[in-house]
Amino acid sequence: MVQILWVDDEIDLLKPHILFLSAKGYQVTPATDGHEALDLLSEHPFDIVFLDENMPGLSGLDTLNLIKDKLPYIPVIMITKSEEERIMEQAIGSKISDYLIKPVNPNQILLALKKHLDIRRLVSETSTINYQQQFREISMKLMDRMNYEEWIEIYKKLVYWELELANSQDDSIFEILRQQKDEANSLFCKFYEKNYIDWLSGKNEDKPMLSHTVLRDKLFPVINNKDNKTHISTFLIVIDNFRFDQWKAIQPMIEQFYRTESEDIYYSIIPTTTQYARNSLFAGLMPAEIQKKYPSLWVNEDVQGNKNQFEHELFQEQIKRYGINIKTTYHKVLNAQYGKRMIDNLSNMMQNELNIIVYNFIDMLSHARTESDIVRELAEDEKAYRAVTQTWLEHSPLMEVLKFLSDKKVNIMITTDHGSVKIDRPIRVKGDKDISTNLRYKVGRLIEYNTKEVFEVKDCSQIYLPKLSITSPYIFSRSNDFFAYPNNYNQYVQYYMNTFQHGGISMEEVMIPFITLKNK
């Protein structure tokens, strides 16, 4: 039974309310002043407190502060005759849970109780009912032949329900959602494989923004706006390995300072890795085109060393090809120290037409989660993975950048190069010692695999990837699959099972956000 402490110097006048709540199954303990309330709270456990603001002696606000000192997490609902803004602000600043103006009727009290004590259960039940109603609609849509825009809408809906049901107390409904998402991922892979080569070749004009076209379509119209005579600096923020659901998780934090002007999704090229997708993003070219046009700026798969050390140079070549003559800066934030030094330089950076900032935290988190048991526990599932992203942003140099720019006249765009997917289905593959190491795609000579289990591209020129040798096909895993070697198979599978990886084809890796923010 829910235990309520009701503190009011005119408690006798509230007897009808107390009887009403008792009939609804609540146990109400009355107190006539703040001192009595504090004594009762020290002796008995209560679930919630109703507190009169205007009491003689120890006032309601004083009592509230003393309650919060001892029991900071107990919900306190302030009840008062006063509508003075000053009192409301004081109460809210003292972390009250709600604020009711006298006279209150019993149903107001009941609603406040349900809002603060039953909210998780009620939201869970309502979300479950609403998803059940939309489950059939999504299932029917998955049976249609969808285009790339319809797939984006399906993915947005699935992400919406994943976040809505994340705290559901009904495990069965979340399992149904997971199964529906798995089905959608399987069908999306078939759609992507069927259309990808035609998108690149130009045979299919109905195509999405891709890694090598997204800056041309979204960024260049802003930085090359010759009609805008006022100098406005643009900040392009690239968060490596950033999924759409992670964006939705941090969106409320960012919208404290900005409004989301546009929320686009573009399609990553494959492999969905930094070496290929991010170089393509900055170059405005497919990897094979980069290798051919700028051989000194491309590092092949079989060469040791950093494969993304020429991103700024590739971007400068891209804007040069489009006749854009602007001053740009490029910053790759690999640690907090560099991030803080960059913050100190933000005023100077605003003198440039474009500033590119790359953050590698989420990609490092993904790799650390694979290699560290502690990090695995911190981000054990999709929900926790999003929560770690939220925690990182809250205390990151990126948030400091966003806060600094929030009252400046700037353009801000947030995007990524690819996402990641939680893997749980091993696929056997064999190859020689030179085979690539990525778990989601393979390239190399003499690879052995089941063609039905992979997306196979024997002629890499079809997907504009560099050719390592005549007999080096590319193969890509689908959905939640990952490649595992026969040697030490069980140990290998156990080590990588349920980690977040990228490089293959899935909704999470391919459909990624491009966000445009405006100051409020």
N, C-alpha and C positions, 0 to 999 in steps of 0.2 A: 504493500500500500504506500502511495506517495505521501510523504510527510511535509506539511506546509507550516511554516512559522509566519503568523500574521501579526505585525506590530503596529498598534494604533492606540492613541490615548483615549479614543472614543470607541473602543472595541465592542462595547455592548450594542452600539447602533448597527454593528455589522453582523449580528446574530443570524438574520435571514440568509446572508451570503454564506456564512459558515455552515448552516443547515443544508443549503443547496449543494455545497461542495461535498459534504458528508454523504448526501444521497447519491452523489456521482462516484463515491468510492474513495474520496480523498480524506486524509486525517489532518485536521487543522488544530494547531496549538496556538492560543492567543497570548499576546504580551502587550502590556499597556505603556511601556516606555523602553528606551534604548538599553538601559542597564539590565532590565529583566530579559530582554532579547539576547544580549551577549551572554548572560548566565545560562540561558536555555541552550544556546548554540554550543557552549562549552561542555554541556552535559549530555546532549542528545544529537543524533544525526538527523539533519533535515535536508530535503531535496531542493527546496526553493523558499525564498523569503519575500513576503509582501511587506513593504515598509512605508509608513506614512511620513511625508516630508515635514509637515508642520506639527511638531510635538514640543511641549514645554520641557525645559531642562536640556537633556541631550537631544539635539535636533536630529531630524532624519538624515541630513547630509553627514553630520558627525558620526552618527551610528553606522551609516554606510561605510565610511572610511575605516572604522574600527572592525567592522565585519570583514572587509576586504583584506585588512592586515592579517587576520587570523585564518580566514577561509577565502582565498582569492578567487577560487573557481566556482563558488556557489552562486547560482543565479539570484539576483535581487531585482525585484520589480518595484519601482518607486510610485507611490500614489499620493497625489497632492491636489489641493484646490487651486494652487497658483499656476498661472500660465506665463509667468515672467521668463523671458529668454535666458536671463542670467542664471536662474535656478536650474533650468533645463540643461544649460551648458555645464554647470558644475556637476550635476548628477551624471551626465553622459561622460564627462571627463573622469569621473570616479568609477567608470566601467559598470554602470547599471546594465541590466539585460533588457529592460523595457521601461516605459514611462506612461502612466495612466492618469487622466485628469478626473477628479471627483465632480459630480457623483458618478460612480461606476455601477454598472448593473451586473448581475451574476454571469451572464453570458460573456461579457468582456473578460471577466476573471477566468472563466473556463477556457476561452480562446487563448489567453496569455499563457495559461498552464500548458495547453497542448502545443503551443508554439515553441515553448522553451524546454519542455520535458519530453514530448512525443515527436518532436520535429523529425528526427532521423527515421523513426519508424514510419511516420506518415509520408515523408518524402519518398522513402523506399517503396512503400506500398503503391503510391501514386505513380512513381516512375515505372514500376513493374507493370502496372495496368496499361500505362501509355505505350510502353515498348511492346507488350503483347498485341496491342492494337496495330502497331506499325510493323510488327514482325512479318505479317502476311504481305503487306504492301512491298516491303523490301524483297521478300522471297519471290513475289511475282515479277518484280523488276529484274531480278537476277536471271529470270528465264528469257528475258528479251535480248535482242541484239542491240547492245548499247554503244553509243559513241563515246569519245574521250570525255566530253562534258558531263554526260550522264554518269560515267564512272566516278568522276570527281564528286558529284552530288551523293552518290551511294556511299563513297568513302567518308564524306563529311557527316552523313547520318550515322554511320557505324561508330565513328569517333565520338559523336555527340552522345550516343547511348552508352558507349564505353565509359565516358566520364560521368554520365548521369547514374549509372548502375554500379559505379566503383565502390560505393559505400552501402550497396544493397544488403539487407539482411537475408535475402532469399538467394542462396547459392545456386539454386537450380536455374533461375532466370539468367544469371550471369553465364552459366554453362551453355545455355541456349544461344546467348549472344556470341559466345566464343565459337560455337559450332557454325553459326551463320557467317561470322567473319571469316572462318576457315574456308567455307564454301565460296564466299565472295573472292577471297584471295586466289583460290584455284582457278576460278573463271576469269579473274583479271589477268592472271599470267597468260592464259590462252589468248585473251584479247590483245595483250601487249605483244606477244610473239607473232601473232597474225598480222599486226599492223606496223610494227616497228621499222622493218626494212623499207616499207613503202613510204613511211613518214620521212625517212632520211633521204630516199631517192627522189622524192617529190611526186611519186605516182599517186599518192593519196593527199590531196590538198586539205582535207578535213583533219587537221592534225593539231596537237596541243603545242604550247610553248615548251621547248626542250632546253636542255642545259646550254647549248650553244646559241640559242636565240632569245633567251629570256631577258638578258640585259639590253639587247637591241630593242625589244618590245616594251620593257617596263622602265628602264633607267634612262636610256638615251633621249626619249622625248622630253624628259625633265631637265637634264643637264645641257641639252642642245636647243633650249627654247630661246631663240633669238628675239622673240617678241617681248620677252621679259627683260626690261632694262635694269631692273633692280638686282643687285648681286645677292643671291641666296645660296648659301653653301648646302651641299647635299652630303649626307652620311649614308654610305652603303655598309650595313653590318651583316657579315656572313658568319653564321654560327654553324660550324662543321657538324655534320651528322645530326641535324635538327629535324625532328618529325613534326607532322601537323598536330598530333595530339599534345606534344610538348608545347607547341605554340598556344593551343587552347588553354593549357594549364597555366601558363604565365601571362596570358592576355589580361586578366583582371589586375595583375600587379602593374603592368605597363599602362593600362588605361586609367590609373590614378593620375597620370601626367599627360597622356595623349589620347586622342581618339583614333580609332582604326578607320582610315579613309578607304582602304581596299584590302581585301583578303583573298588573294589569288592562290591557286595551286598550279604548279607547272610539273612537267614530267622529267625526271632525271634520265640521262642516257645510261647505258650499261657498258662496262661494269659500274655499279653504283658505289664507287670508291673515290677517295680524294684525288688519287693520281689521274684518273680519267675524267670524272664528272666536274671537279673543281677547275682543273686546267681548261676544260672545255668551256666552262662558265666564263672564265676571265678572258680566254682567247676569242670567244665567239666562233670557234671552229671545232670540228670533231677531232679526236686524237690523231688519226692518220693525217689529217690536213695540217695539224700543228707540226707533226714530225716532218712533213714534206716542205712546208713553207718556212718553218723556223727550227731547223734541226738542232741548233745549239741550245734551244730552249725546251727541248723534250728529252726526258730520260726514260729509256725503255724499261720494260718489266724485268728483264734479266740483268740489269745493271744495278750495282749497289749504290746506295746513297739516297738523299732527299729527292723525291720525285716531284715536289711542288715548290721549288726554290725560285721559279721565274714567273710567278703569278702577276706581279706588277708589270713586268716587262711585256707579258702577253696581253695584259689589258691595255697598256699604252699603244701596242701595235693595233689592237682592235679599234680603239677610238680614232687612230690615225687613218685606218682604212675607211672609216665613216666620215672623215673630214671634221672631226671634233677636236678643237684646239683649246684645251683647258688645263689648268694646273691641278694635279692630283697628288694625293699622298696615300701610302699603303702601310698598314700596321698589322702585324701578326702577333696576337697576344697569346703567348704560351705560358705565362706565369703572372701572378698578382703584382710582382714588382714592376714588370714592364707596363702592365695595365695602369698602375698608379702614376708612373712617369708620363704616360700618354695623357692622362687626365690633366696633369699640370700644364700640358701643351695645347689644350683644347681651344683656348682663345686664339692662339696663332693658327690652328688648323682651320678655324672658321673663315680665314682669309682665302682659303682655297675653294674652288668650285666643287671639288669632289674629294671626299676622304673615305677610303676603304679600310674597314677594320675587320679582321678575321679573328674569331674566337674559337679555340680548339678544345674547350673544356669538355663538351659532351662526347666528342670522339675519344678523348683521353679517358673519360668515365667509362665508356663502353669497353675499351681495352683493359682498363684497371679492373672492371667487374669480372672479366674473364680470368685475370691472373691473380686476383686477391680474394680470399674467402671473406674478409671483412666487408669489402665493397660489394661482394655478391649478396651478403645479408642486407646491406643498406638499400640495394636496388634489386630485390629478389623477384619482382614481377613488374608488369606494366605500370601499375598504380604507383609503386615505390620508385620506379624509374622516373616517372613524371614528378614525384615529390622531391627527389634529389635535384632535378632540374630547377624546380621552384626555389629550393634552398640556395642553390648556387647563384641564381639570378639575384636573389634578395641581398646577398652579401658580396656580389661580384663587382669588379671594375666597370662592367657593362652597365649595371644599374646606376653607378655614379656618373657615367657618361650620359645616360638618358635623363637623369635628374638635372645635370648641368645644362643640357640642351633644351629642357622642357619649356623654358621661358625665352628661348631665342628663336629668331625667325630662320628656321632651317627645314630642309626636307630630310626625312628619315625613312630608310627602307631596310627591312630585315628579311634575310633569306638564308638559304643553305645550299649545299651541293648534293646531298643525298640524305636518306634516312637510314634506319636500321630495323631489323626484325628479330624477334626472339625465336631461336631455332630449337627444334625438338625432334626432327626426323633425319637420321643419318642415311646418306646415299653412298654406296661403295664406289670408289674410283681408284684406279691404279695409274702410275706414271713413273718416269725416271726421275733422277735427282734434280733435274732442272725445272720440274713442273712448278707453277706458281703456288704460293703458300696460302692464298686467301681461301676461306672455307666456303664462300658462296659462288665463286667462279674459278675456273681453271684454264690455263693456257700452257702449252708445252708440247713436246714431241711424244709420240707413243702413249697417249692417254687411253686407258681402257675404261669404258663406262657403258651403262645401259641407255641407249638413245631415247627410250621411252620416259626415262626419269629426268631428263635434262632438256634445256633449250640449247640445241647444238648449232653452231655456225662454223662450217668448214671453211668458207671463203670469207675471211675477216674484212675484205674490202667492202662487202655488202653492208657492214655496220660501221665502216670507217674507223677500224682499229688497226694499229700497226701490226705488220706481219713479222713474227719472230723467226719463222722458218717456213719452208714449203709445207711441212707436215705438222703445223701447230694450229689446231682448231681452238676456238673458244667454246667453253660450255658453261652454262649458267644454271644455278639451282633455283627452284621455284618456291614460293610461299615460305613455309617454315623448314625447308630441307637444308641440309648442309653436307658437304663432302667429307668422307672419312676414308682413311687408308686401311687396307686389310691387316697390315702389320700393327700389332698392339691395338687392334680395333676397339675392344671393349674399354680399354683405358683411355683411348683417344675420345671415344664417344662420351664417356662419363665426364671427362674434363671440360668438353665444350657444350654439353647438353644444357639447354635453357639459358645460354648466354645471348647477348645482343650482337648481331653481326651484320655486315653489309657487303654488297658486291653482286647480289643476285637480283631476282625479280620478285617483288611483292608490293602491295599497296603502300606499306609503310616506308619502303626504301625509295620507291619511284615517285609517288605523289607527294610533293613537298611544298612548303609555304613560300610565298613571296608577299610580304606585308608592307603596306605603305602607311606611315603614321603622320598625323598632323597635330600641332600643338593645340591645346584646348583654348 
